[in-house]
Amino acid sequence: MKRIGVLTSGGDAPGMNACIRAVVRTGISLDMEVFGIKRGYEGLMSGELEQLQSTSVSDIIQRGGTILKTARSEKFMTPGGFEMALNVIKTYRLDGLVIIGGNGSLTGAITLADAGVPVIGLPGTIDNDLPFTDETIGFTTAVNTVLSAISNIRDTSDAHERTTVIEVMGRECGDIAIMAGLTGGAEIILVPEEPLDIDRVCRILLDGKNRGKNSSIIIKAEGVDIASVKLDEVIEERTGLETKVVILGYIQRGGSPIARDRMIASAMGNEAVKLLNDGKKNKAIGIIGDKIAVHDLKRAMQMEKKPLTELHELAYTLSK
């Protein structure tokens, strides 16, 4: 294993740079040449590769985003686009790839593995929606960002004696909503894994009002089957409570990664390169508890993601 490539794909996540840094410096320590691939699979197809030195990744561990940039690519999944990617891998004589990204990115990694390219997949996404790891790179930082926003919004919500719906990311996975809602003291948490019970929502709000609550916070994952701007209308109509909507959007992806994300990203990046160096390939690396966990890539992506049901119930118990 003499030459490897590293790319980041899909949505950016705090900690991706820490992971890139670990891949580069571990590779160099094992006498490898490490090539950074710009703009994910788009850059792989177009040959946007640059050999990285130890100094190339200096002063990046604390930065959000990704120095390699990122993109989503439908073209890569076409026969023509995929062939272009394989030709670039052959041209640069890459012996293996480290791919950092979410569900779509690691699905692309499986396609490369099936074509004979040794790959290691690392879970880089704030959504925490990958089944083979307790935490994805960037998730904990995103939760802290949301938590900070909840604290600020709660002050205003209380001052105006209103209910505020805060929409967070999570199209299919409500982990951000549950973790931030629990630690932020939200009265209601709505996630895509559970059907929306609008009667229960209104009942909780009215019960709170009758107990003397001046304001309430609802955390809603974006994948819940009602638009946030529609939800506030329904709540106002049914309860008479003034309700506003705050959509946090991309603020959740940015910012300096917290210590936990820097640590797991560094550990995963280091392990990925060591696996390739040892002749291991087509693996997915996760964190189970506080330990690195290595899975077969295909089997890892076929696992079932379990919702945080117990934490969701705890949040409701403690919010009363």
N, C-alpha and C positions, 0 to 999 in steps of 0.2 A: 504494500500500500504506500505509494510514493506521492500521489497527487489526489487531493480531495477538493470538492467544492462545497460551499455552504450558501444557502439562500433562505430568505424569509418571504412568506407568501400569505395572501389573504389580508385580513385586518391586522394592523400593527398592535403590539401589546407591550407594556412596560416590562423590561427585562430581556427583550430580544437582543439588545446590544450587549448585555452581560453574557448572553449565550454565545453570540458571535465571537466575543473576546475570548471565551473559554475554548471554543473550537479552534481558533487561530493559534493561540499560544500553546495549547496541548499538542496540536499538530506539529508546530515548529519544534517543540521539545522532543518529538518522536521522529525528527528528520524528514517531515513531510513538507511538500509545497501545498499551501492552502490558497484556493482561489475564491474570492467573493463574487457571487453572481448577483448582479443588480436586477431589481424589479421582478423578483420571483421567477415564475415559469416564463413570463414574457421575455425577461432578459436571458434566460437559458436558451430560448429559441433563437434569439437574435445575436447571441454570442457576446453579451455584455459581461465579460469576465475580467477580473483584475487580481493579480497575485497580491496577497496581503502579507505584510510583515508584522512583527511584534509591535512596531511603532504605529502601524495602521489602526490599531485598536486601543491606543493609549487614550485615556481620558474619555471613555465612552460608557463605562459601567454605570454611571449615574444618570445617563441620558435616556429619555423615553424615545418612542419611535424606533426606527431601525436605520443604521447608516447605509445599509444595502438597499434601502427603499423597498417598497412592496407593491404588488398589484394583483388583481384577480384576472384570470386568463381562461376564456372559453376556447380560444384557439388551440391551446395546448392539448385539449381533449379531442381534437379532430385528428384524423390520420395524418394529414399533412403537417400540422403543427407539431405533433408528437415525433414525427420523423425528423423534423428540423432540430428538435431538442436532442435526439439521439446522435445526430450528426455533429452537433457542437460538443457533446460529451466525448465522442471519438476524436474529434479534432484536437481537443485540449488534453486528450489522454487521461481523463479523470478516472481514477480507480474506484471512487465512491462519492456519495453525496450525503450531506447532512441537511435535512429539510425541516425548517421551523415554521409551524403554522397550525391551522385548525383543521376542521373536518375535511374541507375541500382540498386543502394542501396535502394532507396525508393520504387522501384517496388518490391524488396524483402520484404520490410516492409509491403506492402499491402498483400503479400502472408501470412505472419505471422498473420496479423490482421484477414484475412479470416479464419485462423485456431483457432482463439479465443485468441490470445496473444495481450494484450493491448500495442500499440506502439505509439510513437511520432516520426515523421520524421523531421529532420533538414537539410537545404540545404547547404551541404559542398562540394563545387566544384568551381574551378577557372573559369569555362566556362560561368557561369551565364546563363545557359540554362534551368533553371527550371521556369515554367510559373507562379507560385503562389507568387513570391517574386521579388521585384525590384533588390535586391542584394543577391547573395549567399556568404557564408562565404569563404573568400579568393580571391574573384574577384577583389576588389579594390587594394589589395596588388599586385596581379599579373599585373594589369594595370600599377601600379607605377614601377614595375620591368621592364616591357617592355618600359615604357617611358624613364627610365634611359638608357636602351640599345640604344634606338633611338637617344638620345642626343649624345652618344659616337660614334655611327656609322655615324651619320651625319657629324661629324668633319672629319672623314676619307674619307667619300664620297665626301665632298666638296674639300678636299685637292687633291684628285685624279680626280676630275671632272667627276664623274661617277654616274650612277643610281644604287641604291641598293634595292633589294627585301628582306624585312625582314619577314620571316614566323613566325607566332605566333600560339598558340593553338586555337582550335575551329573547331571541325569536322562538326558540324551542326549549330553552333551559332557563329556569328561574332562580339559579343559584345566587346571582348578584342581588336580586330582589330580596331573597330570603336572608342572606347574610347581612346585607346592609340594613334591611328592615328590622331584623332582630336586634342588632347592635345599636340601631338608631332609635329604637323605641317606637316604631311605627304601629299605629292602631290596626292597620289592615295591610296584608301583603297578597298581591294577586300574581299568579304565575301561570304559564301556559300548560303545565302538567296537570292542572286541576280545572274543572269547568267553572265558569264564572257563576256565582250565586248572588245576583244583585239584591235579592231580598235580605240575605244575610249581611251584605255590606251596609245596607241602609239601617238594618236593625242594630248593628254594632255602633254606628254613628249616633243614632238616636238614644241608645242606652248610655253612651258616653255623655251626651248632652244632658240627659236626665241626672247623671251623677255629678254634674257640674263642670264637665270638660268645656273649655273655651274654644279649643281647636283640635284638629285631628290630622294625621298624616297617613296617606295611602301610598304605598309603594307598588307600582304596577310595571311588570315586565312588558316589553313592547309586543311580545307574541301573544298576549291575552286577547281573546276574540271579541274585543270591543275597542274602538278608537278612544284614546284618552279624552279628546275633546267632546266625544259623545257621552262618555262616562260621567263627566262633571255635570252635563245637562240632566242626565237621568237622576243623579243624586240630588241636585237642587230641586227638581220637580217633585221627587218623592219625599224629601225630608225638609225642604225649606231652608237648608243650610247653604250659605254662600260657599261656592266651591271653585277653586282655581286649578289650572294645570301648569306644571313645569316639566318640560322635556329636556333632560340633561344632555342627550346626544353624544357627540364625539368628545366632549370634555372627559368622559370616562376612560378613553383610551390613552390620553396623553399624561404627561407628568413624569417626574423622576420615580423610578421603581423603588419600593420600600425594601428593607433589608431581606425580607423573606423571599421576594421575587428575585433579587440579585443572587441570593444563595442557591435557590433551586435551579435557576437558569445556568449558573456557573457549574453546578454539579452535573446537570444533564449534558451540557456541552462537552465537558471533560469526558464523561462516560461514553458519549457517542463516538468520539475520536478513538478512544481506547478499544472500543468494540470493533471498529473498522480495522484498526491496527492488528487486532488478534484474529482477523479473518472472519469475524461475525458480521452478518449482514441481514438486511430486511427485518429490522427490529424497531419497536416503539419503546421509548423510555418515558417512564412516569415516576411519580412520587407516591408511595403508599406509606402513610404515617410520616416518618422522617427518613425513610430509606428509599434509595433508588430502586426502581422496579423495571426489569427488562422483559418485554413481551414480544412474541412473534407479531409482526406488523399487521398481517391480515386478521389474525385472531383478535388482536387488540381492538381493531376497528369494528369487529362484529360483537363485542361485548355490549351489555345493556347498561345504559347510564341510569343510575338509581337517583331518584329525586330526594331532596333533603327534607323528607316528610316530618321526621322527629323535630328538627329545628323549626320548621314552619309551625308545628303545633305549640312548641315552646314559646315562639314569638307571640302567639295569640294568648297563651296563658299569662304571660308577663305584661301584656299591654293593657290589661283590664284595670 
